[in-house]
Amino acid sequence: MYQRFADIIDAVTAIRHDIHAHPELAYAEHRTAALVAAQLAAAGLQVTTGIGGTGVVGTLSHGRPGPALGLRADMDALPFHEEGAPAYASTTPGVFHGCGHDGHTAILIGAARHLASLPPFDGTIHFIFQPAEEGQAGARAMIEDGLFDRFPCDYVFALHNWPDLPAGELQTRPGPIMAAADKFEIVIHGKGGHAAQPHTTPDAVLAAAQLVTQLNTIVARRVPLPAPPCCR
């Protein structure tokens, strides 16, 4: 499997290290987007930049009819300090690629380079590089900026790195795989009091502590789990 991509592995690894060393937060992926655009153009793709802010799309087509596929990666980093010290460690204080988007971007660049080197095929592939995945609605920004009107796709595929898997192994399944994150806010009202008279004070801290443990029971005790395949 690796031999098939031996001619680009070192280059893709170097791209990943470069992006890791220069992480950029949501909607500020200007250097990363420029690197992506340059790599796609060098591979012979038609490149469109500035979609949804800093999003990039590279299109590979030989003008032959067929399905339109989208392959997507995310580009933004996280607002955290990198504790490790690899040779390619983050050079931007307080920002680093802790979720693997540097790898996702490098992988998709490698896929574009490899597919562009193959003989002509039917259909079109759009390589979609999304900004602001980390809770900043980068996908929505690209879509609202006309992503699928300008680059219609019959199917869109993406992946997420999973370091626990052995090298060279992929996993998938029918239906949803990754859970989405959401945010909500709960306000508990109390009032101040004296430590010598706790019985006179509605203690908001104690109520909040109880609420955190009780909220977990909504899922654990109220939401039924789907039956395993063996029991259906």
Summary of the structure (lengths in Angstrom):
residues: 232
radius of gyration: 23.1
end to end distance: 36.6
largest distance: 81.3
contacts: 605
relative contact order: 0.16
helix: 37%
strand: 14%
